């Protein structure tokens, strides 16, 4: 670890030494100015005045990475690990804790939560969201429950889509390559008398690994409209749906890797914003989300005589939220929010009941930013949140102080508390196997009335910004203490095949870490983004979470034009770790445990793109080659490691007005 730390610091020192004001860039250039973020609190602020560390992934970075899946873009964030269980079950985790169903990060798309209330995680592949629609991604690194609620134990991923005024006209793109990868993406946007709109369609299929059967296909449809009925009112309407197929399963895959699963998901989102003048505004947002899974679980060989089990489930979420912002005063800014959610799941296979299970959530939150002086900024925020299942009220506060002794330097100290969303599954699971109406094996059970996992976190932050050098450095040191961890514990007292996995509270995790992200643009069309993290994790749960946390991660993305070709190189390294998986409760391997297969990432990607202007638009051809260093093992499941081999694809895109 010390060698890696010294290497990272040496790399940073070399870049800082090389940086020189050789070329003056405009004030509008992202790398030159202090990026303004919206997600650390509901009050927009430059990153050096924000109450938490925030990584911003721009549209330029998304395109240069060459990634085709939204979840892969998170590799650019310090401390993130992305893994795939087959071609249809990706997972993204922060600071390790690498679970197949991670529920420690909140994910928001244009202010709408997209986490799955059934299992607590995000079903990334089922999101009706195309990379072409994404404008930027802001990742809050650290507990953000004071702003985003119970899901934000370790942080929040805020995804902002492009305004329709920026995507007028049409676009058509096709891509094809190794691993049976094929994709087509169509988009068209138009104007109305008081606004604009966009309609998008995407179809894709691929096979990610060579070992597991993981053929997957997706079809996505999305619509967004932005309208301004009056000078003071803005309306945004979004509708989307996705339909997909995958081998390996979406939920029951833990029993048999040869599952077949289909999903259907969709959403509607409406936001009304009114400007009141003098820096004051309020907004009202309402949304509906649904997810339907169609899957049959094939029992393992010891129980081949049992009929396939219907593992279908349905999830519905409805929410409404009101926000009021007051930025009228020069030295004091405030926000107040109220929210109501109703989440419903139906899954007889998982819950052993034909009844729907519901969770009603009510939230009240507020934030204050006080500019004590030009050099000092004090932030205070808190959220009070009540749940009906499991019943309880939770208070999540945050306090941060920023010191800006000079224009180039900013220091931050902050403390916060947060809680996790377990998902209704963990509090109600009751998986049984019957033969002739008689239960012969109780596989998984919940103790019920579980407490949410809790985190107490402290951090020190430093931001260095040198506009004339086009340089920005963000450093964060932190300590986390996470308690009341929810894990299935094997109870052998049950008279069945191998005992019962019972979900219970217990166990504590402690983490100490350091991470940074460096952005630098040495020339007008050349830039570098370098991120690293080091984390020490200790737990009293047989080392499962320690094993699931890589001690070191690194990502590097470099872009530079060569002879008229836009070239970009991405390098991603993740230290040794073992994913925590949910093994087959009927095969003798019980409880949540570390996979026996060690996973490491040492991946190099290259993208070469050339574009041509036409009379009415632009044509771009691109070649992307991934895993140039050779085979990568994405060991996500208990039935064996899965290889992500060297591969490439070609794409052609035409945009016109």
C-alpha positions as CSV (number, residue, x, y, z in Angstrom):
1,X,0.0,0.0,0.0
2,X,2.9,2.4,0.8
3,X,4.4,1.8,-2.6
4,X,1.1,2.6,-4.3
5,X,0.6,5.7,-2.2
6,X,4.1,7.0,-3.0
7,X,3.6,6.2,-6.7
8,X,0.3,8.1,-6.7
9,X,1.8,11.1,-4.9
10,X,4.8,11.1,-7.3
11,X,2.4,11.1,-10.3
12,X,0.5,14.0,-8.8
13,X,3.8,15.9,-8.1
14,X,4.9,15.4,-11.7
15,X,1.6,16.7,-13.1
16,X,1.7,19.7,-10.7
17,X,5.3,20.5,-11.8
18,X,4.5,20.1,-15.5
19,X,1.5,22.3,-15.3
20,X,2.2,25.8,-16.6
21,X,0.1,28.7,-17.9
22,X,1.1,27.9,-21.5
23,X,-2.3,28.6,-22.9
24,X,-5.1,30.9,-21.7
25,X,-8.6,29.3,-21.7
26,X,-12.0,30.9,-21.6
27,X,-13.9,31.4,-18.4
28,X,-16.6,29.0,-19.7
29,X,-14.1,26.1,-19.9
30,X,-15.1,23.5,-17.3
31,X,-11.5,22.5,-16.3
32,X,-10.5,26.2,-15.9
33,X,-13.3,27.3,-13.6
34,X,-14.5,26.0,-10.2
35,X,-17.2,23.5,-11.1
36,X,-20.6,24.3,-9.6
37,X,-22.5,21.3,-8.1
38,X,-26.1,20.9,-7.1
39,X,-26.1,17.6,-5.3
40,X,-24.2,18.1,-2.0
41,X,-27.2,20.1,-0.8
42,X,-30.1,21.6,-2.7
43,X,-28.2,24.8,-2.8
44,X,-25.9,25.1,-5.9
45,X,-22.3,26.0,-4.9
46,X,-18.7,25.7,-6.3
47,X,-17.0,22.5,-5.2
48,X,-14.6,24.5,-2.9
49,X,-17.6,25.8,-0.9
50,X,-19.7,22.5,-0.9
51,X,-20.3,20.7,2.4
52,X,-19.1,17.4,1.0
53,X,-16.7,16.0,-1.6
54,X,-18.3,15.8,-5.1
55,X,-16.9,14.1,-8.3
56,X,-18.4,15.5,-11.5
57,X,-18.4,13.3,-14.6
58,X,-19.0,15.5,-17.7
59,X,-20.4,14.6,-21.0
60,X,-16.9,14.9,-22.5
61,X,-15.6,12.3,-20.1
62,X,-18.4,9.9,-20.8
63,X,-17.8,10.0,-24.5
64,X,-14.0,9.7,-24.2
65,X,-14.3,6.7,-21.9
66,X,-15.9,4.6,-24.7
67,X,-18.2,2.9,-22.2
68,X,-21.6,1.7,-23.5
69,X,-23.3,1.0,-20.1
70,X,-24.1,3.8,-17.6
71,X,-22.8,1.8,-14.6
72,X,-19.3,1.5,-16.1
73,X,-18.9,5.2,-16.1
74,X,-18.6,5.1,-12.3
75,X,-15.2,3.6,-12.7
76,X,-14.0,7.2,-13.1
77,X,-15.0,8.0,-9.4
78,X,-12.4,7.5,-6.6
79,X,-13.1,4.4,-4.6
80,X,-15.7,2.9,-6.9
81,X,-15.8,-0.8,-8.0
82,X,-18.0,-2.0,-10.8
83,X,-18.7,-5.7,-11.3
84,X,-21.0,-7.8,-13.4
85,X,-22.8,-11.1,-12.6
86,X,-23.4,-12.3,-16.1
87,X,-24.4,-9.8,-18.7
88,X,-27.5,-8.5,-17.0
89,X,-26.6,-8.0,-13.3
90,X,-24.2,-5.1,-12.8
91,X,-23.4,-3.6,-9.4
92,X,-21.5,-0.5,-8.4
93,X,-20.1,-0.1,-4.9
94,X,-18.2,2.6,-3.1
95,X,-15.4,2.1,-0.5
96,X,-15.7,-1.7,-1.0
97,X,-18.5,-3.4,0.8
98,X,-18.8,-5.1,-2.5
99,X,-22.2,-6.9,-2.3
100,X,-24.1,-8.3,-5.2
101,X,-27.1,-6.3,-4.0
102,X,-25.4,-3.1,-2.7
103,X,-27.9,-0.8,-0.9
104,X,-25.5,1.8,0.6
105,X,-25.7,4.4,-2.2
106,X,-28.7,6.5,-3.3
107,X,-29.1,6.9,-7.1
108,X,-31.2,9.9,-8.4
109,X,-32.1,10.8,-12.0
110,X,-33.2,14.4,-12.3
111,X,-34.3,14.4,-8.7
112,X,-36.1,11.0,-8.8
113,X,-34.8,8.1,-6.8
114,X,-34.3,4.9,-8.9
115,X,-33.3,2.5,-6.2
116,X,-35.3,-0.8,-6.0
117,X,-37.3,-0.7,-2.8
118,X,-37.7,-4.5,-2.9
119,X,-34.0,-5.4,-2.6
120,X,-32.5,-2.0,-1.8
121,X,-30.1,-1.8,-4.8
122,X,-30.4,-0.3,-8.2
123,X,-31.1,-2.5,-11.2
124,X,-28.8,-0.6,-13.6
125,X,-29.6,-2.5,-16.8
126,X,-33.4,-1.9,-16.3
127,X,-33.1,1.9,-16.1
128,X,-34.8,3.5,-19.1
129,X,-31.8,5.9,-19.5
130,X,-29.4,6.1,-22.4
131,X,-25.9,7.4,-22.1
132,X,-26.6,9.8,-24.9
133,X,-29.2,11.5,-22.7
134,X,-26.8,12.1,-19.8
135,X,-25.5,15.6,-19.4
136,X,-23.4,15.1,-16.3
137,X,-23.1,12.9,-13.2
138,X,-22.4,14.3,-9.7
139,X,-21.3,11.7,-7.1
140,X,-21.3,12.8,-3.5
141,X,-18.6,10.9,-1.8
142,X,-19.6,10.5,1.8
143,X,-22.9,10.2,3.8
144,X,-25.6,12.5,2.2
145,X,-28.6,11.4,4.2
146,X,-29.2,15.0,5.4
147,X,-30.0,15.9,1.8
148,X,-31.1,12.6,0.1
149,X,-32.6,10.5,2.9
150,X,-32.1,7.0,4.2
151,X,-30.5,5.4,1.2
152,X,-27.5,7.7,1.3
153,X,-25.4,5.8,3.8
154,X,-22.1,6.2,1.8
155,X,-23.1,8.8,-0.7
156,X,-25.4,9.7,-3.6
157,X,-25.1,9.4,-7.4
158,X,-27.0,12.3,-9.0
159,X,-27.6,11.9,-12.8
160,X,-28.7,14.9,-14.8
161,X,-30.1,14.4,-18.3
162,X,-29.6,16.9,-21.1
163,X,-32.1,19.7,-21.6
164,X,-34.1,19.2,-24.8
165,X,-33.0,22.6,-26.2
166,X,-29.5,21.1,-26.4
167,X,-30.6,18.0,-28.5
168,X,-32.7,19.6,-31.2
169,X,-32.7,17.7,-34.5
170,X,-32.0,14.1,-35.1
171,X,-29.3,11.5,-34.3
172,X,-28.8,8.0,-35.4
173,X,-26.0,5.7,-34.2
174,X,-25.0,2.1,-34.7
175,X,-22.3,0.0,-33.0
176,X,-21.1,-3.6,-33.4
177,X,-18.2,-5.7,-32.1
178,X,-17.0,-8.7,-30.2
179,X,-19.0,-10.7,-27.7
180,X,-22.0,-10.5,-30.0
181,X,-22.3,-6.8,-29.1
182,X,-24.8,-4.8,-31.2
183,X,-26.5,-1.5,-30.5
184,X,-28.7,1.0,-32.3
185,X,-29.6,4.4,-30.9
186,X,-32.1,6.8,-32.4
187,X,-33.1,10.3,-31.2
188,X,-35.1,13.2,-32.4
189,X,-35.9,16.5,-30.8
190,X,-38.2,19.4,-31.8
191,X,-39.5,22.8,-30.7
192,X,-42.9,24.0,-29.7
193,X,-44.2,27.6,-29.2
194,X,-43.1,27.5,-25.6
195,X,-40.5,24.8,-25.3
196,X,-38.9,21.7,-26.7
197,X,-39.0,17.9,-26.6
198,X,-36.9,14.8,-27.3
199,X,-37.8,11.2,-28.1
200,X,-35.2,8.4,-27.9
201,X,-35.0,4.7,-28.7
202,X,-32.2,2.2,-28.0
203,X,-31.8,-1.5,-28.7
204,X,-28.8,-3.5,-27.6
205,X,-27.7,-7.1,-27.0
206,X,-24.4,-8.5,-25.9
207,X,-22.6,-11.3,-24.0
208,X,-20.2,-9.9,-21.4
209,X,-18.3,-13.1,-20.3
210,X,-17.1,-16.3,-21.9
211,X,-17.7,-18.7,-19.0
212,X,-21.2,-18.1,-17.7
213,X,-24.2,-18.0,-20.0
214,X,-25.0,-14.3,-20.0
215,X,-26.7,-13.3,-23.2
216,X,-28.7,-10.2,-22.6
217,X,-30.8,-7.8,-24.7
218,X,-32.5,-4.5,-23.9
219,X,-35.0,-2.2,-25.6
220,X,-35.4,1.4,-24.1
221,X,-37.8,4.2,-25.0
222,X,-37.7,7.6,-23.4
223,X,-39.3,11.0,-23.8
224,X,-38.5,14.4,-22.2
225,X,-40.3,17.7,-22.7
226,X,-39.2,21.1,-21.3
227,X,-41.8,23.9,-21.4
228,X,-42.1,27.5,-20.2
229,X,-45.8,28.4,-20.0
230,X,-44.9,31.8,-18.3
231,X,-41.7,33.8,-17.7
232,X,-41.6,32.5,-14.1
233,X,-42.7,28.9,-14.7
234,X,-40.8,25.9,-16.0
235,X,-42.3,22.4,-16.6
236,X,-40.3,19.2,-17.2
237,X,-42.1,16.0,-18.2
238,X,-40.3,12.6,-18.6
239,X,-41.6,9.2,-19.5
240,X,-39.6,6.1,-20.1
241,X,-39.8,2.3,-20.4
242,X,-37.4,-0.6,-20.9
243,X,-37.8,-4.2,-21.7
244,X,-35.0,-6.7,-21.3
245,X,-34.0,-10.3,-21.3
246,X,-31.0,-11.9,-19.5
247,X,-29.5,-15.3,-18.8
248,X,-28.5,-15.8,-15.2
249,X,-31.6,-14.2,-13.7
250,X,-32.5,-10.9,-12.1
251,X,-33.3,-12.3,-8.6
252,X,-33.4,-16.1,-8.6
253,X,-30.0,-16.4,-10.2
254,X,-28.5,-17.3,-6.9
255,X,-29.9,-20.8,-7.2
256,X,-29.0,-21.6,-10.7
257,X,-26.7,-19.7,-13.2
258,X,-28.8,-21.0,-16.2
259,X,-31.9,-18.9,-15.3
260,X,-33.9,-17.0,-17.8
261,X,-35.4,-13.7,-16.8
262,X,-37.4,-10.9,-18.4
263,X,-38.0,-7.5,-16.9
264,X,-40.2,-4.6,-17.8
265,X,-39.7,-1.2,-16.1
266,X,-40.9,2.3,-16.6
267,X,-41.5,5.7,-15.0
268,X,-43.2,9.0,-15.3
269,X,-41.7,12.2,-13.8
270,X,-43.2,15.7,-13.7
271,X,-41.5,18.8,-12.2
272,X,-42.9,22.3,-11.9
273,X,-40.5,25.1,-10.9
274,X,-41.6,28.7,-10.2
275,X,-39.2,31.6,-9.8
276,X,-40.4,34.0,-7.2
277,X,-37.8,36.7,-7.8
278,X,-35.0,38.0,-5.6
279,X,-33.3,34.6,-5.5
280,X,-36.3,32.6,-4.3
281,X,-38.0,29.7,-6.0
282,X,-40.1,26.7,-5.2
283,X,-40.6,23.4,-7.1
284,X,-43.1,20.5,-7.0
285,X,-42.1,17.1,-8.3
286,X,-44.3,14.0,-8.7
287,X,-43.2,10.6,-10.1
288,X,-44.2,7.0,-10.5
289,X,-41.9,4.0,-11.1
290,X,-42.7,0.4,-11.7
291,X,-40.6,-2.8,-12.3
292,X,-41.9,-6.2,-13.2
293,X,-39.7,-9.3,-13.2
294,X,-40.6,-12.6,-14.9
295,X,-38.5,-15.5,-13.8
296,X,-38.6,-19.2,-12.9
297,X,-36.0,-20.6,-10.5
298,X,-34.6,-24.0,-11.5
299,X,-33.8,-26.0,-8.4
300,X,-30.2,-27.3,-8.2
301,X,-29.3,-30.9,-8.9
302,X,-30.1,-32.3,-5.4
303,X,-33.7,-31.1,-5.8
304,X,-34.2,-31.7,-9.5
305,X,-37.5,-33.4,-8.7
306,X,-39.0,-30.2,-7.5
307,X,-40.9,-28.1,-10.1
308,X,-39.5,-24.8,-11.2
309,X,-40.5,-22.0,-8.8
310,X,-42.2,-18.9,-9.9
311,X,-39.9,-16.0,-8.8
312,X,-41.8,-13.2,-10.5
313,X,-42.2,-10.0,-8.5
314,X,-43.6,-6.5,-9.1
315,X,-42.4,-3.2,-7.6
316,X,-44.2,0.1,-7.6
317,X,-43.1,3.4,-6.2
318,X,-44.9,6.8,-6.0
319,X,-43.5,10.0,-4.7
320,X,-44.2,13.7,-4.4
321,X,-41.8,16.3,-3.1
322,X,-41.9,20.1,-2.6
323,X,-38.8,22.3,-2.3
324,X,-38.3,25.9,-1.4
325,X,-35.0,27.7,-1.9
326,X,-34.1,31.2,-0.7
327,X,-30.8,32.6,-2.0
328,X,-31.8,36.3,-1.8
329,X,-29.4,37.2,1.1
330,X,-25.8,37.7,0.3
331,X,-24.5,35.8,3.3
332,X,-27.3,33.3,4.1
333,X,-29.0,30.7,1.9
334,X,-31.6,28.2,3.0
335,X,-33.6,25.3,1.6
336,X,-36.7,23.4,3.0
337,X,-38.1,20.2,1.6
338,X,-41.0,17.9,2.3
339,X,-41.5,14.5,0.6
340,X,-43.9,11.6,0.7
341,X,-43.3,8.1,-0.9
342,X,-45.3,4.9,-1.1
343,X,-43.4,1.8,-2.2
344,X,-45.2,-1.5,-2.8
345,X,-43.8,-5.0,-3.7
346,X,-45.6,-8.2,-4.6
347,X,-43.5,-11.4,-4.6
348,X,-45.0,-14.6,-3.2
349,X,-41.8,-16.5,-3.9
350,X,-39.6,-14.2,-1.7
351,X,-42.2,-13.2,0.9
352,X,-44.3,-16.4,1.1
353,X,-47.5,-14.3,0.9
354,X,-50.0,-13.3,-1.8
355,X,-50.4,-10.0,-0.1
356,X,-48.6,-6.8,-1.2
357,X,-46.1,-5.3,1.2
358,X,-46.0,-1.5,1.5
359,X,-43.7,1.1,3.0
360,X,-44.9,4.7,3.5
361,X,-42.1,7.2,3.9
362,X,-42.4,10.8,5.0
363,X,-39.5,13.2,5.0
364,X,-38.8,16.8,6.1
365,X,-35.4,18.3,5.5
366,X,-33.6,21.6,5.5
367,X,-30.2,23.1,4.9
368,X,-28.5,26.4,5.8
369,X,-25.4,27.9,4.3
370,X,-24.0,30.8,6.2
371,X,-21.1,32.8,4.8
372,X,-19.7,34.0,8.1
373,X,-17.0,36.0,6.2
374,X,-15.4,35.8,2.8
375,X,-13.0,33.1,4.1
376,X,-15.5,31.0,6.2
377,X,-18.6,29.1,5.2
378,X,-20.7,27.1,7.7
379,X,-23.1,24.4,6.5
380,X,-25.8,22.8,8.6
381,X,-28.4,20.3,7.3
382,X,-30.7,17.6,8.6
383,X,-33.4,15.2,7.6
384,X,-36.2,13.7,9.7
385,X,-37.5,10.6,8.1
386,X,-40.4,8.2,9.1
387,X,-41.0,4.7,7.7
388,X,-43.9,2.4,8.2
389,X,-42.0,-0.8,7.4
390,X,-40.1,-1.3,9.4
391,X,-41.7,1.3,11.6
392,X,-39.4,4.0,12.8
393,X,-38.2,7.6,12.6
394,X,-34.6,8.5,11.8
395,X,-32.7,11.7,12.2
396,X,-29.7,12.4,9.8
397,X,-27.7,15.5,10.6
398,X,-24.6,17.0,8.9
399,X,-22.3,19.9,9.9
400,X,-19.5,21.2,7.8
401,X,-17.1,24.2,7.9
402,X,-15.2,25.4,4.9
403,X,-12.1,27.7,5.2
404,X,-10.9,29.5,2.0
405,X,-7.7,31.3,3.1
406,X,-6.8,32.1,-0.6
407,X,-8.5,31.9,-4.0
408,X,-6.5,28.7,-4.8
409,X,-7.0,26.8,-1.5
410,X,-10.1,25.6,0.4
411,X,-10.2,23.3,3.4
412,X,-13.2,21.5,4.8
413,X,-14.0,19.6,8.0
414,X,-17.4,17.8,8.3
415,X,-19.3,15.3,10.4
416,X,-22.4,13.4,9.5
417,X,-24.7,10.6,10.4
418,X,-26.8,8.4,8.0
419,X,-28.8,5.2,7.7
420,X,-29.3,2.7,4.9
421,X,-32.4,1.4,3.1
422,X,-32.5,-2.4,3.5
423,X,-35.3,-3.0,1.1
424,X,-38.5,-4.7,2.0
425,X,-37.1,-8.1,1.1
426,X,-34.7,-8.2,4.1
427,X,-37.4,-7.4,6.6
428,X,-40.0,-9.9,5.1
429,X,-38.1,-12.6,3.2
430,X,-39.5,-16.1,3.7
431,X,-38.3,-18.6,1.0
432,X,-39.6,-22.1,1.4
433,X,-39.5,-25.2,-0.7
434,X,-42.6,-27.5,-0.7
435,X,-43.4,-30.9,-2.0
436,X,-47.0,-32.1,-2.0
437,X,-48.0,-29.1,0.1
438,X,-45.5,-29.9,2.8
439,X,-42.5,-27.6,3.6
440,X,-39.4,-29.7,3.5
441,X,-36.8,-26.9,3.5
442,X,-37.0,-23.4,5.0
443,X,-34.2,-21.7,3.0
444,X,-34.2,-18.0,4.0
445,X,-36.1,-16.2,6.7
446,X,-36.1,-12.7,8.2
447,X,-36.0,-12.0,12.0
448,X,-38.4,-9.0,11.2
449,X,-38.4,-5.5,12.6
450,X,-34.8,-5.0,11.5
451,X,-32.9,-1.8,12.4
452,X,-31.4,0.1,9.4
453,X,-27.7,0.1,9.2
454,X,-26.1,3.3,10.6
455,X,-23.0,5.3,9.8
456,X,-21.1,8.0,11.8
457,X,-18.6,9.7,9.5
458,X,-16.0,12.4,9.8
459,X,-13.9,13.9,7.0
460,X,-11.2,16.4,6.2
461,X,-11.2,17.8,2.7
462,X,-8.9,20.0,0.6
463,X,-9.6,21.6,-2.8
464,X,-6.9,23.3,-4.9
465,X,-8.0,25.2,-7.9
466,X,-5.6,27.1,-10.3
467,X,-7.7,28.5,-13.2
468,X,-4.7,29.8,-15.1
469,X,-3.2,26.3,-15.1
470,X,-6.5,24.7,-15.8
471,X,-5.9,22.5,-12.7
472,X,-8.2,21.2,-10.0
473,X,-7.3,18.9,-7.2
474,X,-9.8,17.4,-4.6
475,X,-8.5,15.4,-1.6
476,X,-10.6,13.7,1.1
477,X,-9.5,11.8,4.2
478,X,-12.3,10.1,6.2
479,X,-13.2,7.8,9.0
480,X,-16.5,5.7,8.9
481,X,-18.1,3.6,11.6
482,X,-21.0,1.5,10.3
483,X,-23.0,-0.5,12.8
484,X,-26.1,-2.8,12.9
485,X,-25.0,-4.5,9.7
486,X,-27.8,-6.8,8.3
487,X,-26.6,-10.2,7.3
488,X,-28.2,-13.7,7.0
489,X,-26.9,-15.9,9.8
490,X,-27.1,-19.6,9.5
491,X,-29.3,-21.2,12.1
492,X,-28.8,-25.0,12.1
493,X,-31.5,-25.6,14.7
494,X,-34.2,-25.8,12.0
495,X,-35.0,-29.4,11.0
496,X,-34.3,-29.1,7.3
497,X,-31.5,-29.9,4.8
498,X,-28.9,-27.3,5.8
499,X,-30.4,-25.0,8.4
500,X,-31.9,-21.6,7.7
501,X,-30.3,-18.3,6.7
502,X,-31.9,-15.7,9.0
503,X,-31.5,-12.0,8.4
504,X,-30.4,-10.3,11.6
505,X,-28.8,-7.1,12.8
506,X,-25.2,-7.4,14.1
507,X,-21.7,-6.5,13.4
508,X,-19.7,-3.2,13.0
509,X,-17.4,-2.0,10.2
510,X,-14.7,0.6,10.6
511,X,-12.9,2.3,7.7
512,X,-10.1,4.8,7.4
513,X,-9.3,6.1,4.0
514,X,-7.7,8.7,1.7
515,X,-8.8,9.6,-1.9
516,X,-8.2,12.3,-4.4
517,X,-9.2,13.3,-7.9
518,X,-7.0,15.5,-10.2
519,X,-8.3,17.3,-13.3
520,X,-5.9,19.1,-15.6
521,X,-6.2,20.5,-19.1
522,X,-2.7,21.3,-20.3
523,X,-3.9,22.3,-23.8
524,X,-7.2,23.5,-25.2
525,X,-8.2,20.0,-26.5
526,X,-6.1,17.8,-24.2
527,X,-7.0,16.8,-20.6
528,X,-6.2,14.4,-17.8
529,X,-8.4,13.0,-15.0
530,X,-6.6,10.9,-12.4
531,X,-8.3,9.3,-9.3
532,X,-7.0,7.1,-6.5
533,X,-8.2,5.8,-3.2
534,X,-6.8,3.9,-0.3
535,X,-9.1,2.2,2.3
536,X,-8.4,0.2,5.4
537,X,-11.5,-1.8,6.5
538,X,-12.0,-3.8,9.7
539,X,-15.1,-5.7,10.7
540,X,-16.2,-8.2,13.4
541,X,-18.1,-10.3,10.8
542,X,-15.4,-12.9,10.0
543,X,-13.7,-10.4,7.7
544,X,-16.3,-10.6,5.0
545,X,-16.4,-6.9,4.5
546,X,-12.7,-6.5,4.8
547,X,-12.2,-9.1,2.1
548,X,-14.8,-7.3,-0.1
549,X,-13.0,-4.0,0.1
550,X,-10.0,-3.4,-2.2
551,X,-7.3,-1.5,-0.4
552,X,-6.4,0.5,-3.5
553,X,-8.2,1.7,-6.6
554,X,-7.0,3.9,-9.5
555,X,-8.5,5.3,-12.6
556,X,-6.9,7.5,-15.3
557,X,-8.6,9.0,-18.4
558,X,-6.4,10.9,-20.8
559,X,-7.6,12.7,-24.0
560,X,-5.5,14.2,-26.8
561,X,-6.0,14.8,-30.5
562,X,-3.5,13.1,-32.8
563,X,-3.5,14.1,-36.5
564,X,-7.1,15.0,-36.5
565,X,-8.2,12.0,-34.5
566,X,-9.6,12.3,-31.0
567,X,-7.7,9.8,-29.0
568,X,-8.4,8.8,-25.4
569,X,-6.9,6.2,-23.1
570,X,-8.5,4.8,-19.9
571,X,-6.7,2.8,-17.3
572,X,-8.6,1.2,-14.3
573,X,-7.0,-0.7,-11.5
574,X,-8.7,-2.3,-8.5
575,X,-6.8,-4.2,-5.9
576,X,-7.5,-7.8,-4.8
577,X,-11.0,-8.3,-3.3
578,X,-13.7,-10.9,-3.1
579,X,-17.3,-10.0,-3.9
580,X,-19.9,-10.9,-1.2
581,X,-22.4,-13.2,-2.8
582,X,-25.6,-15.0,-1.8
583,X,-24.9,-18.7,-2.4
584,X,-27.4,-21.5,-3.0
585,X,-29.0,-22.2,0.4
586,X,-29.7,-25.8,-0.8
587,X,-26.2,-26.7,-1.9
588,X,-24.6,-26.7,1.5
589,X,-23.1,-23.2,1.1
590,X,-25.0,-20.9,3.3
591,X,-25.1,-17.3,4.4
592,X,-23.7,-14.3,2.8
593,X,-20.0,-14.9,2.3
594,X,-16.9,-13.9,0.4
595,X,-16.6,-15.5,-3.0
596,X,-13.8,-18.1,-3.1
597,X,-12.6,-16.3,-6.3
598,X,-10.4,-13.3,-6.0
599,X,-11.2,-10.4,-8.3
600,X,-8.7,-7.9,-9.6
601,X,-8.9,-5.2,-12.3
602,X,-6.0,-4.1,-14.4
603,X,-7.7,-2.8,-17.5
604,X,-6.6,-0.6,-20.3
605,X,-9.1,0.8,-22.9
606,X,-8.4,2.9,-26.0
607,X,-10.8,5.0,-28.1
608,X,-10.1,6.6,-31.4
609,X,-12.7,8.9,-33.0
610,X,-12.9,11.0,-36.1
611,X,-15.7,13.4,-37.0
612,X,-16.6,15.2,-40.2
613,X,-18.9,18.2,-40.6
614,X,-21.7,18.0,-43.1
615,X,-24.0,20.6,-44.6
616,X,-26.6,20.0,-41.9
617,X,-24.7,18.2,-39.1
618,X,-21.9,16.0,-38.1
619,X,-20.7,12.4,-38.6
620,X,-18.5,10.5,-36.1
621,X,-16.8,7.2,-36.5
622,X,-15.1,5.6,-33.5
623,X,-13.1,2.5,-32.7
624,X,-13.0,1.3,-29.0
625,X,-10.7,-1.5,-27.8
626,X,-11.2,-2.7,-24.2
627,X,-9.1,-4.8,-21.9
628,X,-5.9,-4.4,-24.0
629,X,-3.8,-5.9,-21.2
630,X,-5.6,-9.2,-21.5
631,X,-8.2,-11.2,-19.6
632,X,-9.9,-9.7,-16.6
633,X,-11.7,-11.8,-14.0
634,X,-15.0,-10.4,-12.8
635,X,-15.5,-12.9,-10.0
636,X,-19.0,-12.1,-8.9
637,X,-20.8,-15.4,-8.3
638,X,-20.1,-18.6,-6.4
639,X,-20.2,-20.8,-9.5
640,X,-17.0,-19.6,-10.9
641,X,-14.9,-16.7,-12.1
642,X,-16.1,-14.8,-15.2
643,X,-13.7,-13.5,-17.8
644,X,-13.9,-10.2,-19.5
645,X,-11.6,-10.7,-22.4
646,X,-10.0,-8.3,-24.9
647,X,-12.6,-7.0,-27.3
648,X,-13.4,-4.1,-29.5
649,X,-16.3,-2.5,-31.4
650,X,-16.9,0.1,-34.1
651,X,-19.6,2.8,-34.0
652,X,-20.9,5.3,-36.4
653,X,-23.0,8.3,-35.4
654,X,-24.8,11.0,-37.5
655,X,-26.3,14.1,-35.9
656,X,-28.2,16.7,-37.9
657,X,-30.4,19.7,-37.4
